[in-house]
Amino acid sequence: MVEEAFRKFLPLFDRVLVERSTAETVTKGGIVLPEKSQGKVLEATVVAVGLGSKGKVGEIQPASVKVGDEVLLPEYGGTKVIIDDKDYFFPFFFFFRDGDVLGKYVD
């Protein structure tokens, strides 16, 4: 249902819609981590990308990420997303500007 709502939605300009990854709640050794000890998740997957920003001459500069990219986000920032009166902010959907994305993982 969430994916259907975002298929009908295109971010404007250089905005990027991301889905944050979930925090690990169990270590590799099987220890359950309490919520307070879980760090803020900075990794995310790009769900939708705007067309890009306008350059000085008016040309469109495409975003540096594409749908499906795994990216690294800043610790703070992002804007919660509400579509069709449903709050997709909790827990994982955020808008960032393309320039705010710190980097992307490559294979």
Secondary structure, DSSP 8 states (H G I E B T S, - for coil): -HHHHHHT----TTEEEEEE-----B-TTS-B--GGGS----EEEEEEE---EE-TTS-EE--S--TT-EEE--SS--EE-EETTEE-TTTTEEEEEGGG--EE---
